[in-house]
């Protein structure tokens, strides 16, 4: 009844898009978030797959798609010529909260995506499935978009300015005034619309300053100069929007990598199904030239796969039986049969898209500061212009000259270039990095990575492949019992070392049996209660600190460690049964990556690992790392990071595992390997897609270059404002020249930032 009463109440009002989406969220049990992307005509639903099926979720979205399909083509957000709805969340409902039957919902809008979400949605549920449903309506025609009208109105404004000048020269004053009026309407339209929206939000922006200056110019009889101002302002906005759209498109191109359908192999033949319908364990067929629809493992076939869209690798990678493949990569000239290892919502490509989406929404510290500064600065400019208009006549100036000087000040002191410099630069850097296999979660990680003076790198899975292989079993007790305990306990763990030992046990013919309880002990190993009620442990010596470890066990562990292998003690039934060993291999690019980091001038590169020191030293020698911190528990990694920060300054942590998550969160910058644990990806600020360590020096070099460009833009834009303001009072700067200087500087900083789209550091090879 609560939902019905709510809907009836809302029906009495003018329903907005947010209300329509709220109806779907509230009336569909298990649905926690509804997103509508205006520019993509797509709806995303986040829901509990235990409560709703994919078909039910899509069915819930269809009425919403039909309703929004009617609204969106004429929405003011897509075409301000039609006006923005009074109830639009960008105006009145941003951050709106309401409760239905005790459940809190919130609406938000970031300029492109409208989101309705349950504030206390259980994360475990929403992580299960994210369903993307494409809108069934046709996208709005080009002529209904701002991208069409903005350049057209700029052209009309220019034509009217030229025509007005010619008519004025021929002494057709009335016709000239009409031409300037048209120029004002065409050139100022979008400025008025945008300025009105910000004023309704009780904010000021540069649109208000420009429109005020143009109107002021007309009031003192300088309509030609005001029209010229509006033409240059509209032209500048057109070029800025086009330039920034290029960098956004570079990021959004990731969306097109996901195939819509897959060829699934069944007992009766093949069938074409949506990629969302694929389940773990399904087999799919990928023909030559097709995009691989899922993350998986090759069961049959042999081919070369272009992984550059995902991992940034420049050459195709050979794939054969047992090789891992990623959704969105392009199959070469062979046919591959692939086993699905992740649903569509958990593929590496999907995680990349989510990270990029977060990156676009998160603002850098500099950008946030400039946006706050813009409001106070705009008020200061208006106050200064008012003081000039009122004050100069008091010292002998004519009111017309003083007012004209005040309008010029409004233009030249406007912070356009200053404010646009940060997003133009950082968004370009994010787009560049995403194309080459580095994902920054916003502009702030770029800022922070550029200041890093020390790098702490995890060993297993980061400097090494993390693919441990069983090497030896030193028996202390009964061999069959030792293998069975290994099979039972290690098969319950996802740790690479556990997997290597479990596979070895199965290869010796021991199948895992049920266990009653399993407990992972970070940095030490794993405890379990077997099905017969006895306790078992497998781990390093720290797991047995409460027991008296016999000398043969200690000797076996020491011998294996000295050989560069990882040793795990097997204990059950109150007895030490064996010492199992496995070895990891160093990534082939690790030493080169470390060398390039040194070439970039990083003062300290350290290895942090929970492994024994002999193993860590062996890896450090192969990779060229001189500082080694071994035998570390997760909390000890934090302590080591603190010491490095105190000695060198800002420190970045690079890791991939669950036990690295605390250090990734605590470091100045957390860098996660892209194919690592989900918790590491969620905690880190930067992700290296495809586990390629050469992306690390690339990310560092790009971030430093981005901050150099940003400083260039900030210094240049500030200098232009200062010079133009000085000339306004000392050289009688005319309004058109002030406009040229102001808009020219804005375009220069945008174009300077966009150079990062094509930047490639030499150091990164």
VODO-599896 format. One record per residue (C-alpha): x, z, y. Coordinates in steps of 0.001 Angstrom, whole numbers, plus 500000, padded with zeros to 6 digits. Layout:
BEGIN
XZY ...
This chain:
BEGIN
500000500000500000 502924500714502322 504068497083502101 500547495754502708 500063497968505760 503428496862507081 502636493181506637 499228493541508236 500754495318511184 503373492613511604 500802489839511220 499138491087514400 502346490316516259 504294487097516664 506297486886513470 509875485806513917 512258484419511329 513524487933510740 509972489088509938 509468486265507449 512703487182505716 511779490861505755 508519490076503958 510446488480501114 512980491331500935 510314494030500966 507878492425498559 510450491470495910 511692494372493832 515431494276493212 516166492066496241 518609493709498637 519852491061501061 518516487761502397 520750485462504437 519740482286506215 522494479998507463 521049477918510256 523680475220510299 523752474715506529 520015474959505823 520781477363502997 519392480694501860 521397483279499933 519793486103498015 521641489158496750 519701490891494027 519948492966490886 520168490586487954 518864493338485692 515628493354487682 515224489683488663 516093486505486837 517646483546488633 514360481664488389 512413484598489867 514888484916492726 514619481222493501 510832481429493319 510875484272495855 512965482145498209 510811479012498134 508014480214500480 510679481413502888 512424478043502771 509175476260503536 508429478579506457 511909478396507920 511978474652507335 509146474349509850 510785476630512401 514460475727512295 514464472024513378 513034473076516761 514719476484516993 516430477199520274 519514478355518405 519997474807517149 518587473093520213 518365475288523302 516278472551524949 513312473999523074 513953477556524254 514792480579522146 511927482504520558 511112485769522310 511373487644518994 514691486084517987 517166488674516682 519866487213518893 517796488472521813 515665491404520788 516198492230517133 519948492306516633 520663495534514810 516930496219514442 516095498867511859 512826499811510221 511655501708507172 509151500752504497 508240503380501904 511374505258502829 513679502228502393 515710501341505500 516260497667506394 518407496156509122 518472492769510853 521593491195512329 522622487820513681 526146486517514335 525220483233515998 525001481227512782 523756483501510011 520604485635510100 520806488600507726 518199491043506463 519650493797504285 518681497082502738 520952499614504379 521452501710501255 521539498899498705 523418500040495589 526671498106495622 526905498023491850 523620496160491735 524324493621494478 527720492857493008 526068491582489829 524742488337491211 524748486366494444 522415483392494197 522686480462496598 519515478403497082 519693475208499093 516882474510501545 514454471853500310 513694470530503818 515714467802505436 518260468954507997 517334468519511638 518054465043513049 521198464653515113 519207464028518287 517738467527518000 521149469215518012 523221470577520851 526170468567519596 524222465442520586 522809466563523931 525838468360525333 528095465284525661 525126463135526709 524222465489529555 527883465611530587 527908461819530803 524680461815532835 526192464406535176 529271462250535747 527128459182536359 525022461054538913 528109462436540689 529537458917541037 526176457470542058 525613460255544586 529009459627546135 528324455892546478 524866456452547957 526242458985550396 528949456519551438 526206453956552118 524289456552554161 521389456816551691 521181460571552083 517840461103550331 518818459061547281 522203460794547158 520541464209547189 518267463104544351 521304462008542314 522999465362542924 519819467167541916 519807465297538605 523515466128538211 522757469822538743 519941469769536180 521950467876533549 525308469587534086 523910473091534454 521282473055531717 523273474589528886 525033476943531283 521665478259532464 520371478634528889 523488480459527682 523770482559530816 520099483546530593 520544484729527019 523525486910527903 521727488313530948 518805489286528718 521305491170526605 522502492864529802 525825491122529736 527632488764532077 529701485771531073 531391482797532619 528171480745532594 526701483028535236 529807482685537417 529817478880537203 526114478473537921 526327480919540826 529287479019542279 527495475660541964 524349476985543632 526464478568546346 528211475269546998 524841473556547430 523688476257549861 526634475597552183 526122471829552059 528728471030549400 526416469729546688 528918467001545649 531514469653544921 528966471805543063 527923468799540973 531580468054540215 532006471681539159 529079471433536743 530349468152535289 533819469524534619 532353472779533284 529980470971530899 532728468567529826 535065471483529143 532420473254527047 531755470047525111 535427469604524288 535877473293523456 532914473318521084 534148470146519419 537655471536519023 536498474882517635 534042473129515319 536981471306513769 538668474555512822 535382475961511470 534813472799509434 538289473166507971 537209476535506602 533708475496505581 535116472611503573 535616475230500870 531847475314500399 531829471687499267 534318472379496481 531749474086494255 530002471539492002 526228471822491881 525925471091488142 527958471364484960 527918469621481583 527294472359479025 528020471841475342 525380473151472937 524761473027469210 522461470037469737 524647468067472149 525268468201475893 523019469188478777 523362469140482536 522659472552484071 523145474203487484 526457476045487687 524512479262488345 523033478966484860 526427479123483152 527088482313481213 530373483823480059 531242482267476712 529515478928477369 531497475759476773 531550473050479434 532904469516479385 534850468171482373 535550464442482453 538371462677484354 537956462889488120 535294465605488021 535531468969489707 535843471851487266 532622473879487616 533838477314486528 536755479643486012 537721479479482376 540200478720479641 540863475307478104 539680475149474474 540434471479473857 542080468671475763 545111467933477849 545157466952481527 546720467473484943 544540469384487420 544757469228491196 544600472884492262 545589472307495901 542133473138497335 542287476586495720 545919477620495326 547643475319497817 549946473824495165 551027470379496268 551347468793492820 548861468688489919 549350471367487267 549467470490483584 546660472118481587 546413472316477840 544810474593475245 544933478194476480 545527477290480144 543471478949482881 541459476698485196 539550477452488410 536197476300489739 536504473673492473 539759472139491207 539849468443490272 540473467266486716 542960464441486299 542896461727483639 542053463817480580 538896465328479133 538813469134479040 536568471435477067 536501474785478865 535181478193477914 533448479958480819 535200483223481676 533251484174484832 529734483528486169 529385481371489269 529240484421491524 532546485834490290 534792482782490293 537947482692492351 536367480008494544 533345482199495225 535559485144496092 537525482894498453 534316481802500187 533248485427500587 536627486400502020 536596483467504447 533070484390505516 534262487928506232 537280486567508102 535114484515510460 532955487527511247 535793489980511885 537441489949515290 541005490776516150 541895493779518269 542948491480521112 539661489596520955 537581492775520943 539541494102523913 539130490847525835 535384490789525206 535069494310526597 537376493392529457 535349490244530225 532266492256531213 534128494529533625 536198491639534907 533129489465535568 531560492290537568 534825492624539464 534888488897540269 531306489003541509 532107492059543610 535235490396544967 533342487213545844 530656489253547595 533332491140549517 534925487842550601 531593486371551690 530704489459553712 534158490616554800 535780487428556112 533115486842558804 533912490331560093 537455489182560916 536457485948562600 535705483476559794 532536481424559904 529983482453557322 529968478942555805 533743478940555295 533714482491553940 530851481758551561 532570478562550346 535774480543549762 533780483124547822 532268480420545581 535732478993544951 536898482476544000 534049482757541473 535356479637539763 539121480118539820 538992483817538878 536665483184535925 538292484351532641 537292481316530533 540772480484529296 541639484130528800 538623484853526617 538668481641524552 542416481806523850 542157484437521092 539368482978518892 540728479447519301 544146480563518094 543207482962515321 540405480852513857 542827477918513618 545366480128511854 542712481360509405 541675477769508655 545277476643508163 545990479552505832 542810479056503800 543743475446503106 547149476504501828 546141479395499620 546306482387501991 543127484233502960 543188486453506029 540195488783506306 539813488173510031 542080487942513034 543260491541512995 545318491213509773 547128488279511401 548033490480514344 549210493315512117 551151491163509639 553141489662512502 554477493141513344 555549494075509804 559124495344509473 559085496357505811 557508494901502674 556721497022499634 556032494842496594 554518495952493311 556340494783490177 553880494109487359 551575491194488127 553192490594491509 556930490015491096 556323489400487395 553659487331485706 551938490420484378 551616488655481018 553372491128478779 554233490156475249 554731492551472374 558401492765471361 558979495707469021 557445498665467179 559790501575466405 558113503596463659 558151507381463709 555278507953461298 552815505897459226 552852502185460161 549229501274459198 547935504306461102 550019503391464148 548682499827464242 545088500969463788 545347503456466646 546834500735468836 543979498381467940 541288501025468546 542578502422471830 544280499531473613 541405497121473021 539375499313475424 541763498795478332 542181495816480660 545776496707481533 548141493808480697 550348496090478603 547375497339476615 546190493781476039 549615492738474729 549686495615472239 546059495054471196 546733491382470513 549783492302468448 547697494730466384 545061492085465745 547769489591464799 548901492132462152 545368492177460772 543996495351462380 540549494980463991 539437497512466624 536962500162465472 534498502108467654 535793505080469623 533798507947471075 535536508349474435 538207506561476468 539941507907479587 542518505977481592 545199508163483167 546636506178486134 550378505747485948 550605507394482535 548483505664479878 545208506178478067 543535508963476078 540765508440473548 538654510270471008 538512508199467817 535403507754465692 536599510460463310 536792512947466191 540567513111466458 542404512662469748 544737509728470351 547095508886473196 549131505820474092 551327505893477189 554686506647478711 556461509977478372 554587511475481334 551408511374479254 553032513837476826 554362516403479279 552250519064477584 553785518318474187 557227518752472685 558465515182472258 560863514878469274 564352513497469780 563790510263467767 560952509337470125 563074510041473204 565945507968471812 563665505043470951 562147505067474437 565556505190476113 566924502327473982 563955500101474759 564082500888478489 567762500048478677 566913496691477131 564491496037480015 561353496555477957 558316498729478608 557954501478475997 554643503134475070 554462506139472782 551688506130470158 550294509547469202 547299510586467074 546245513230464577 548702515600466315 551631513367465300 553943510900467028 553413507649465136 555519505006466885 557001503639470083 555617500189470958 557424497880473350 556484494846475414 558346492771477966 557238491031481136 558718487909482726 559683487483486361 557723484854488290 559861481721488659 559302481637492431 559929485366493007 563623485170493911 563012482224496253 560142484072497947 562306487155498493 565110484977499887 562727483364502367 561386486731503438 564961487748504205 565449484486506105 562421485417508217 564257488575509252 562311491232507353 564640494282507529 563436495944504330 562070494525501071 561374497205498474 559902497301494985 557327499971494157 556411500372490507 555146502871488012 557506501423485414 560716503089484317 563746502653486550 565859500615484073 563090498011483834 562570498016487598 566318497608488220 566468494641485857 563626492874487731 565134493769491111 568452492221490099 566720488976489132 564697488769492358 567306489945494869 565542493147495900 567925495989496744 565522498904497222 563785500127494071 561288502973493789 560359503438490134 558351505858487985 555743506158490768 552222507430490309 549575505986492680 549840508919495096 553640508653495026 553360505030496157 551537506335499227 554311508816499911 556902506049499579 554962503866502017 554959506721504519 558732507065504213 559257503328504690 556962503331507724 558841506246509247 562178504490508706 561351500875509588 557934500749511270 554866498772510189 554914498303506405 552928495867504251 552050496513500617 551760493649498133 550017494320494821 547370493252492367 546145496138490248 543658498973490445 546484501474490846 547698499517493899 544369499855495747 545197503179497489 548525501807498723 546911498536499827 544387500498501861 546967502837503387 549541500209504363 549574498577507796 548682495372505951 547507495177502346 548272491894500559 546557491256497213 547345488639494608 544289486372494467 543749486583490729 544232490355490648 541712493123490204 538515492965492281 539185496366493831 542594495164495049 541013492095496657 538330494189498327 540834496706499660 543503494297500903 543606492561504294 545188489361502953 544793487592499602 547316485197498055 545217482755496060 546467481729492657 549067484518492451 551710482326494081 554371484489495729 555603481658497962 552387482171499912 553758485510501121 556558484172503374 554139481438504457 551587484039505542 554223486029507417 555616482980509213 552124481730510113 551049485108511482 554160485342513637 553627481830514940 549963482576515654 550900485605517731 553490483545519626 550827480964520450 548381483699521408 550906485251523793 551596481817525278 547882481324525874 547334484757527380 550334484456529725 549463480891530731 545764481580531366 546551484721533367 549182482887535433 546753480048536226 544132482526537448 546674484305539657 548015481056541142 544551479622541804 543365482848543453 546451482862545701 545908479220546639 542271479952547405 543313482229550248 546632480688551315 546191476936550832 542445476523551416 542002475344547822 538967473068547539 536360473815544916 536881470588542864 540618471284542586 539869474864541586 537517473566538912 540147471150537610 542710473951537413 540285476371535780 538798474002533218 542136472312532608 543741475629531700 540850476391529351 541297473102527510 545060473585527327 544816476992525647 542194475688523191 544324472696522253 547428474872522029 545611477167519604 544348474244517550 547926473138516901 547984475893514293 545650473798512143 548610471562511363 551387474146511519 553643474471508478 556618476847508663 559908475318507616 560915478601506009 558016478361503539 559251475093502156 
